[in-house]
Amino acid sequence: MKILICIAACLFSVAGYAQTKLIAFRSHSGSNANFRTAVEKDLFDIGNSNFGIVEREKVDSVIKESKNRIIVSRKFYGSAKGPQRDTLTNANASEFFAATNMQMLKEALHKKYHRAMLDNIQIIGFGNKFKQANSVPKK
Amino acid sequence: MVNYFKRSFAVFSLLGFLFIPLTFLEFDFQYQITKFIFYSPVAFIQNQFFPNAIKNIEFSSDTIGLNILLGLLLIISLLLVVGLQFFRLSTERIIPLFKLLSAYYVAIVFLKYGFDKIFKRQFYLPEPNILYSNFGSLTRDTLFWSTMGTSHIYSIVTGAIEVLAGALILFKRTRIAGFFLALIVSINILLINISFDISVKLFTSFLLMVVFFNLYAVLKTTYVFFIQHKAVQLPASVHNDIPVNKRVHAGLCAVIVGLVLTPAISTRNFNDDNTQRPLLHGAYQIEHFTVNNDSLNRNDFPYRRFFIHRNDYIIFQKEDETMVDYFFEINEGAKQMTITDYENNKISVTYNYNAKEGDLQLSFGNKAHWTIQSKALNWKALPALQDGMHYTIDEIK
């Protein structure tokens, strides 16, 4: 019975009555005429809100694996999306490799992942100058 | 017969917990399972009887698809209980199992949304385009949501009440009290959803029924105590629950609290109002509008303002105050935006932004070569967003 309860508990989902697709859509002044199109074609961010859960993105870690390879991991809260890992190289993200301190690195992150929260990122493989800063870069 | 319906409702609720597809913290197995089992029958029924329903079935809140799903779960539960009784299989534990699992389920719901209110994630700060919208042009649900978003105190207090209900439900000793609080909150929320046409009526109704069913056994006792003023004791059935090992319970509570609080703790962001908005976010007054290098008179501007929404929408406000919205993707390095409409037509826009002066210039790559010069508006200074409270009207000046 205990095992069953544990298994059942793991299957629990969280429900809510917060932001809905329609409210999220209307928050950017979307018209009724476009709502059905957005939902049926899963356009833009329409899939990010349902039963009240709003997706939020966070950069979890930035790992410098080599002189020409940086891995950025992102998490999505309140979403079906699993963690995502992006591989950055000098060719597609030179500003990351040009960064010489945490502030520059965070500015590069903010430019590339402008919707993501950048607090408390795990930085691995960079030098001592990349100590964690508490504040996000000011615009 | 009454027992049959009670047990059927209990099974229906358990199936609802399993199959109403919600996403939470990075996994969507529940949606995949629901889709695997129910997509075909729901699609068949929808296509046969509801030709105007939204075609892609995601069982989203307040869709025909979700209604059909719950209808199927109800039928399955009615048949399941009959089947169990026909084969002389015990149904005695159905209701105690429902009570146990529904306690955790309702607790998670109330804790999750209570903390979302406290952290200002549910009723978020209204976006600039909403703040500059004509009151009468907004739908009731948007009006309600936006109004709630203007008060942090109200969001905290209502959130704290929901957190309290969830916490009380988690523990056996206070479970009944927690459910009574949850009942009042759920009735209020359903009333709000109906009155302001907020599209979560079905699920709120489901939740309210689950809460009510948990209190069904004590309603008579409550009436006798409060109305007839007689000394009573809770019925024995209230205590006839499935026992849970203390360590298992403690573990489940820890998991629930962890699930609920992880987003806020991991980002150390406990007030979404202070979350940094994306580059260019805000409201802009159009000051110059050129078409093919010809400057337009102010009266001839197609738009008077535009707004940048935190979810990457650009919204233009016409002279008659109607709004037109577009999605955009930004390349900050190249100072370019790609604006897309709902027909997937795209336009490339080059921007020039002077944050210090609040000047934003947009140059459109359309045939008419629009160029817009605009000035940032101080939308945060609008009356709707001012925090002040006045104890007396004498203070109003």
Chai-1 contact restraints between the chains, C-beta under 6 A:
chainA,res_idxA,chainB,res_idxB,connection_type,confidence,min_distance_angstrom,max_distance_angstrom,comment,restraint_id
A,K2,B,N245,contact,1.0,0.0,6.0,A-B,restraint_1
A,K2,B,V248,contact,1.0,0.0,6.0,A-B,restraint_2
A,A8,B,L101,contact,1.0,0.0,6.0,A-B,restraint_3
A,A9,B,L252,contact,1.0,0.0,6.0,A-B,restraint_4
A,F12,B,Y105,contact,1.0,0.0,6.0,A-B,restraint_5
A,S13,B,L22,contact,1.0,0.0,6.0,A-B,restraint_6
A,S13,B,Q30,contact,1.0,0.0,6.0,A-B,restraint_7
A,V14,B,L22,contact,1.0,0.0,6.0,A-B,restraint_8
A,V14,B,F24,contact,1.0,0.0,6.0,A-B,restraint_9
A,V14,B,I108,contact,1.0,0.0,6.0,A-B,restraint_10
A,V14,B,K112,contact,1.0,0.0,6.0,A-B,restraint_11
A,A15,B,L22,contact,1.0,0.0,6.0,A-B,restraint_12
A,A15,B,V109,contact,1.0,0.0,6.0,A-B,restraint_13
A,G16,B,Y113,contact,1.0,0.0,6.0,A-B,restraint_14
A,Y17,B,I189,contact,1.0,0.0,6.0,A-B,restraint_15
A,Y17,B,V200,contact,1.0,0.0,6.0,A-B,restraint_16
A,Y17,B,T204,contact,1.0,0.0,6.0,A-B,restraint_17
A,A18,B,Y113,contact,1.0,0.0,6.0,A-B,restraint_18
A,A18,B,D116,contact,1.0,0.0,6.0,A-B,restraint_19
A,A18,B,Q122,contact,1.0,0.0,6.0,A-B,restraint_20
A,T20,B,S61,contact,1.0,0.0,6.0,A-B,restraint_21
A,T20,B,S199,contact,1.0,0.0,6.0,A-B,restraint_22
A,T20,B,V200,contact,1.0,0.0,6.0,A-B,restraint_23
A,K21,B,S60,contact,1.0,0.0,6.0,A-B,restraint_24
A,L22,B,S199,contact,1.0,0.0,6.0,A-B,restraint_25
A,I23,B,D141,contact,1.0,0.0,6.0,A-B,restraint_26
A,I23,B,W145,contact,1.0,0.0,6.0,A-B,restraint_27
A,R26,B,T142,contact,1.0,0.0,6.0,A-B,restraint_28
A,S27,B,E127,contact,1.0,0.0,6.0,A-B,restraint_29
A,H28,B,H309,contact,1.0,0.0,6.0,A-B,restraint_30
A,H28,B,Y313,contact,1.0,0.0,6.0,A-B,restraint_31
A,H28,B,I315,contact,1.0,0.0,6.0,A-B,restraint_32
A,H28,B,D325,contact,1.0,0.0,6.0,A-B,restraint_33
A,S29,B,N129,contact,1.0,0.0,6.0,A-B,restraint_34
A,S29,B,I315,contact,1.0,0.0,6.0,A-B,restraint_35
A,S29,B,M323,contact,1.0,0.0,6.0,A-B,restraint_36
A,S29,B,D325,contact,1.0,0.0,6.0,A-B,restraint_37
A,G30,B,D325,contact,1.0,0.0,6.0,A-B,restraint_38
A,N34,B,Y342,contact,1.0,0.0,6.0,A-B,restraint_39
A,T37,B,Y342,contact,1.0,0.0,6.0,A-B,restraint_40
A,V39,B,I54,contact,1.0,0.0,6.0,A-B,restraint_41
A,E40,B,I54,contact,1.0,0.0,6.0,A-B,restraint_42
A,E40,B,K55,contact,1.0,0.0,6.0,A-B,restraint_43
A,E40,B,N56,contact,1.0,0.0,6.0,A-B,restraint_44
A,F44,B,F327,contact,1.0,0.0,6.0,A-B,restraint_45
A,D45,B,N311,contact,1.0,0.0,6.0,A-B,restraint_46
A,N50,B,S60,contact,1.0,0.0,6.0,A-B,restraint_47
A,N50,B,S61,contact,1.0,0.0,6.0,A-B,restraint_48
A,F51,B,L22,contact,1.0,0.0,6.0,A-B,restraint_49
A,F51,B,S61,contact,1.0,0.0,6.0,A-B,restraint_50
A,K58,B,T267,contact,1.0,0.0,6.0,A-B,restraint_51
A,Y77,B,P263,contact,1.0,0.0,6.0,A-B,restraint_52
A,S79,B,T23,contact,1.0,0.0,6.0,A-B,restraint_53
A,A80,B,T23,contact,1.0,0.0,6.0,A-B,restraint_54
A,A80,B,D28,contact,1.0,0.0,6.0,A-B,restraint_55
A,G82,B,E26,contact,1.0,0.0,6.0,A-B,restraint_56
A,K111,B,E332,contact,1.0,0.0,6.0,A-B,restraint_57
A,H114,B,P278,contact,1.0,0.0,6.0,A-B,restraint_58
A,M117,B,T267,contact,1.0,0.0,6.0,A-B,restraint_59
A,D119,B,T267,contact,1.0,0.0,6.0,A-B,restraint_60
A,D119,B,R268,contact,1.0,0.0,6.0,A-B,restraint_61
A,V136,B,Q276,contact,1.0,0.0,6.0,A-B,restraint_62
A,K139,B,A355,contact,1.0,0.0,6.0,A-B,restraint_63
